[in-house]
Amino acid sequence: MTVNPLRLVFDAWGEPSPRKIQQAVEVLHGGGVAAYPTDSVYALGCAIESRDAIERIYRAKGMHKNQRLALICPDLSTASEFGMFSQTAFRLAQRIFPGPYTLVVPATRAVPKTLTDTKRRTVGIRITSHPIAQALAVALGRPLLTSSAVSPETGEVCRDADEVLEAFGKSVDVVLDTLQTAAEPSTVIEVDGDAITLIRQGQGSTQGLFA
């Protein structure tokens, strides 16, 4: 449990500092939990193989075991290693990414079974347009497991570093601090073959996506 998490302060939506991104990546490589801004709300995340960090995120958020973490991938090529994209899913992904969306598709064998539903092997994929989260995913070199930073006490989303530290200060190892994010989590859309289903309406617009 972290007492004083590392706080890395970034400029607004400018070019992320490579040095600070690398500092955060070193924490993730070491099995740590990071809090970072996305194009929806602040999120908590860790490297895909970090079992202890995954458990810490679940405990910090009070998540049930049937709730799953999504993957932040740097691009569609990487995403296709972990999710199986039908033609419908691929066309939709090209329209919504990068952006404040989570696309749920069948998982490949590269996704550990512990990260998928026991009945339906699916995985949530994100490709974010936020430069800091994007730089973090690229520098990590593998998917970043992610979940919206929602306070377990108030149910409110965290929009900046101060709110993250108040809600999760003892559960994260590094906080990437920049301007306030949006107030809604990502829009979640599932694609099963040719069927497209809206799971959660959030920050991303769905206008025209189901036409």
Secondary structure, DSSP 8 states (H G I E B T S, - for coil): --SS-EEEE--SSS---HHHHHHHHHHHHTT--EEE--SSS-EEEEETT-HHHHHHHHHHHT--TTS--EEE-SSHHHHTTTB---HHHHHHHHHH-SSSEEEEEEB-TTS-GGGS-SSS-EEEEE----HHHHHHHHHHSS-EEEEE-B-TTT--B--SHHHHHHHHTTT-SEEEE-S---SS--EEEEEETTEEEEEE--SS--TTTT-
